[in-house]
Structure formats: structure tokens, C-alpha cells
Amino acid sequence: MMKGHDMKKSDEAMAWWREARFGLFIHWGLYAIPAGVWKGVENPFIAEWIMKVFQIPVKEYEQLAGDFNPVKFDAEEWVRVAKEAGMKYIVITAKHHDGFAMYDSKVSDYDIVDATPFGRDPMKELAEACRKEGIRLCFYYSHVQDWHHPDALGNPWDYPSGQELTVYNWEEEKQKPTFPRYLEEKAKPQVRELLTQYGPIGLLWYDTPYDMTKEQSKEMTDLVREIQPDCIVGGRVGNEVGDYEEMDDNEIPAAALDGDWQVPATMNDTWGFKKNDHNWKSTQTLLRLLVDIVSKGGNFLLNVGPTAEGLIPQPSLERLAEMGRWLEINGEAIYGSKPNPFGSEFDWGTVTVQSPDGTNPARMYLHFFDWPAEPFVLDGVRNKVTQAFLLADTSRQALNVAPEYIENVDHHRLTIDLPAQAPDENVSVVVLELDGDVDIDTTPAQRADGRITLSAVHADVHAAGDGTGPARHKGVVENWLDEKDWLSWRFKVLEPGTFDIVVVTAEGGYHGESQWDGGHEITLAVADTKLASTINADERVYNPRCVYWQDVLSNVGKVTIKKAGVHTLEVRPDKIVTAWKQGFRLKSVKLVPRP
Ligand code: H79
């Protein structure tokens, strides 16, 4: 039998989290006082990093505690805000990298009860309020960086470690020999306090595992398992020993992952409060991110950064309330739903599913971002549709659905008549009730508008070498570094013709950095045509599904396909460029019909 860290959470223990889908992240700490400005100088980075960005000495940063008096803090109000937003859990910073505990800690006096005039324990008040409202309370705990502790990672300006460290080479930081002492003297005892002082905790959200050894990550996991076996361990405990995978900050994959996962995301461009950051994402953008992430099987952990007075910024409150109103109407398409069974992204929106459960038939939810002007055509559904209606329409007026079977290419197609007006300005949901569980033909097929999209998700990967080659992961081809590896797709052509071929690659990178490798040379083969081409950035397009990173389009050439039927397309690289070590991050190949 497996034990301890080797034992991932049971389905039962993960059930609440899979049902929940939407949580509130709260970054609150001393950094809310400078709020992004130190001695008149703007911190261009995230607010909670101000101590590190300006290398503020511990003795000076500590002084902030004497001014921290958030008298407007109201735990019940914060919990009500989360609940009315349709969120099911709250993750709050119990201790961030600055080392300051936002709860009553006996391990150190550097905490909100002992060191501030406020003197209250907000975690105690939040635990109480969450219990009343049925919201799961969860804690963020920075277990590796602690700029206040001499043995931890991150503060070489007060505690030289013999390494040349600047704020810009934070990724290079290595454990100092004294690091285990910090783990034993501070991190572990504080996590123990958090798991014993506030009742049941839903999730322990660790962060920045940088140089943790696997053994250390296991220890931090086992600690949670031992005290609260049902508490979920966040993916950033490190070394893949957590209960689910946490994306990078604001990173949204282009397709479902194999296991459970979550996206932590900012509403503007900071986690902690910054008085000069007004770059708020719109409610529409945020709602679409929620829907898109859920349709890929993930959870959305959306952040607010309360002020030093204890108030959640007004723009955040407005957006959360609007999201809550949408979820009140459309929640059944979100909570406990299953991912998009088609596997790849649609231009018009996305899909979620509720499986049949004995009482209810299977339902497929079409989430429209762009409302179709013409009758909507959905390809690949083999089920019979027993009913169709708008989720927002309480009268359940039936929508007409015309099924079609195109025999020569064994293809199923539905045409759905939709009203002229979208029922919702942000995301409009159409329900298809099905006989039996969802049965989808995922072979890429030409759409009614003539376009064909071959997604990484549906590619056959031909890895030449030792198994370390490319893989389809997060909706792109990752680790495609070797020219011997190639891809192919089988796809259905319904209307022959001449097509422009566009290869779509994806930017990646960390923290607003946009990195992209181009210049790969490829040979693309389809329908007796071979096209040699170089993957250049002919166009960069904003990707509303991830906001911070763009899609890059590269024109490869044109091809004429003369016959309807199943065809094959191959992409074989002649040269792969790996300047940024990510290689050829292919997301899709598009065939666009020529007029
Ligand atoms: O808590 C939030 C962030 O503070 C934390 N994760 C989320 C949930 C986080 N820890 N580390 N990082 C994020 C990576 C941070 C990198 C940077 Fe920087 C900080 C880039 C810009 C500011 C370091 C300092 C590099 C440049 C300046």
C-alpha cells in the first residue's frame, strides 16, 4: 500500500474542489501600506515584492507593522463578497515572502497580533465567517522564500549567503546550507499552527518551490497529511508531490490537462494592492477566462488585493458581483462540470458537460463568446439531441436542431437555430440535452465555413528518439527540439478546394515576459503537395483565452485538395531553433479556404 506523500488525494477528498471550480485568492499583508510606491519611487513589479525589488532592509520593512491598522476589515463582508461572486473557497496569504504572519503565531512575534496596533487575528474571524457561509477557508504559505528569516531563501541584502544575488536573478537562487533550519524552526511550525488553530482547512497553497529537494517537498506534504488528511496540498509544494497541478501565475493552457489543475490569476497586474495599478480586466474578459478554464477541466483562483485599511478595491467588487450574477443564471454549466469533449478550442466559445446521473440526462453546454449571426453549425456530435434551449431562458423555449449525416465522410453535423439577440453580453449558454452520455467524433473535420483546424491536441506525435521527445501538453506541442520528431493529422474534407495554410505557435514565458522561438524550417505535406517554409511571426494575435501571451501566425503557403474524404497532413521539421529552449511550440495548423 502507498502511504504518505505517495498517496494522492482520493476522489472523495478532491470532490469538493472539482465541484467548486471558482475560488477567491486574497493577497493581504504589510505591502498594502506602500501599495506599490516606496519613498516616492514606483515599484514596476507586483506589489507584494516591494521589499525585494527595493532591497528594503528588514529593520526598515518591519516598521510597517507599527502602521498596520486595517480597522475597516470585516471578515463577514469579505466572505459575503466571495459567496455572492459564486466562489466556493477562499485562499488567503497567511504568510507571503516578506515573512510577516497575518495570523496569531507563537513561532515568531513578527505577526499581525503581536506587532501591529490592529491586534486582531483576521484568520480567526475569516474562519468563523466561512464556517457560517459554507465557504472553504484555505491558506497560502510561502514555504521557501522568507525575506525576514536569515536561513530562508530570498534576502541576500540582509543575510549574505556568499552568492552574488540581485533582484533579477531570483530564479538562480540556491539553498544555503542553513535552509533546513528555517524549515524546522519557522515554516513547519507555522504550517502546523495554521492547520490546528482554524478548524478544517480546504487547501494549503505553497509557493515558489525553486530549489526544494524532493524530500523537503514530501515533508511539507506529509505535515499536512498528518494533521489534516483531507486538506488538499497545492501543486507548488514542489517536485510534483501536491494533489493537483498549479499553472504558473496567470498561465492558461490551450487544452485540458490529464489531472486536476488550477490557474491563479490577477484582476489587474498585481496580487497585493497597488494604488496606481488601474489596468483592470473587464468582467467580460474574466468571465470568459472562468468559462474557458472550467471547459478545460481546471479551477479558477481569482485574486483581490485588499488595502491597508482592510477594503477590497471597488473595481474588484464590481467585477466579482457581475460574475456572481452570471453564475446565478448559468452555474449549472460550471459547477461540477466535465471538460469540453471535443478537446480543442473553438473560435466561437467553448463547451462543458454534465454527465447523466440517473435522474437527469446528459447535457452539453455551448458557451458562446461570439454570438453567431447565422444558424449555428456544430460538427461531430453523434448523439441524438432530445432538447435544446437557452440556459438563461426560464420558459425553456425549444430551439430547433436539425441533424445531418454526411455519409461519404462518415460525418455528423447539427444545425441549431438561435435567436438573433444574444441572451448575455458576455457569455451566452445554449443547452443540448442528449440521449446517453456524450459521444463525440474528435477527428478534425472541415467546418461549415470551410475552415479546417488541426490542433496539437489531435496530432499524432512521431517521436524518433529515446522517449524524451515532444509531447502534447497544455494544448501545444512541448519539448519539440529534435528535427527527427514529426507530427501528423488525419482529417475530414467535406468541400474540396484551395486553402491557405497557417501554422499557429504559442508564446510562453514567465511573469509577463513573452518568449517565442521562431525561424524553424519545416516541410509540410498534404494532398501530394510539399511545402517548404520558415516559421516566422507574420502576425501576432491577442489571445483572449490567456491575455498575457499571444498566438503567432505563420503563413506556410497554399494547397489544393481535390477530393472530399479523409486526408493526412504532416509537419516535418528540417531545422528547429531553440534559442529560448522551448523549441517549436506548435498549437495548430489552420487551412483557410480561398474565396
Ligand atoms: O503570490 C504571488 C506572487 O507574489 C508569487 N506567486 C503569486 C501567486 C510569486 N512568487 N514569485 N513569483 C511570483 C515570481 C516573481 C517574479 C517577479 Fe520579479 C517578481 C517578476 C517581477 C517581480 C523578481 C523581481 C524578478 C523581477 C523582479
Boltz pocket constraint, residues with backbone or C-beta under 6 A from the ligand:
constraints:
  - pocket:
      binder: B
      contacts: [[A, 27], [A, 45], [A, 46], [A, 48], [A, 49], [A, 52], [A, 53], [A, 167], [A, 168], [A, 170], [A, 207], [A, 208], [A, 249], [A, 264], [A, 271], [A, 511]]
      max_distance: 6.0
